[in-house]
């Protein structure tokens, strides 16, 4: 039986996953990691786009 999680919790887990993967696998592109996180955490396109903007903003800072 699967557990129901609030949507915000999935986004937090996806962001943590991407941040961890970027540290461990610096050769992977952000797009690849976003795709993987989107499938793993079943993210809707709007959430995936918001996470992408977050990491792009962080990279440019």
N, C-alpha and C positions, 0 to 999 in steps of 0.2 A: 504494500500500500504506500502510495506516495504522500508526502507532506505538502500541504499548501503553504506557500510563503508569500508575504506581501511583495509587491512588485519592486519597491525600493530596496528590499533586502537582496534581490537578485542583481540589481544594478551595483550595489556595494560589493557583492561577491565578485562580479565581473571586473570591476575596477581593481580590486585587490589581486585577482588572478592575472590581469594584464600587467600590473606593476611588478608582480613577482616574476612573471615570465620574461619581462624586459631585462630584469637584473640577471637572470640565469641564462637567457638565450639572446644576447644582444644582437645576434645576426638576423633574427626574425624581424620582419617589417611590422609596423603598427597595423597595417591593413590585414596581414595574416593573423595577428593576434586578436584583432577585433572580430574577424570572421570566426575564429576558433571560440572566442568567448560568447559570441552571438549564438552559436550552435549549442555550446555547453550549457548556457544559462537561459536559453530560449528568449533572447532579447528582441523586442520589437525594433523595427528600423529607426524610430525616433530616439529610443534610448541608445542604440548603437551610435547614432550620429552625435548625440550629446557627449558620449564618452570619447568619441574621436576628437571632438572640439576641445575637450578637457585636456587630453594628452598632447594635442598640437599646440595649445596655448602654453602648456608646461614646457614643451620642447623649445619654444621660441623665447621663453623668458630667461 
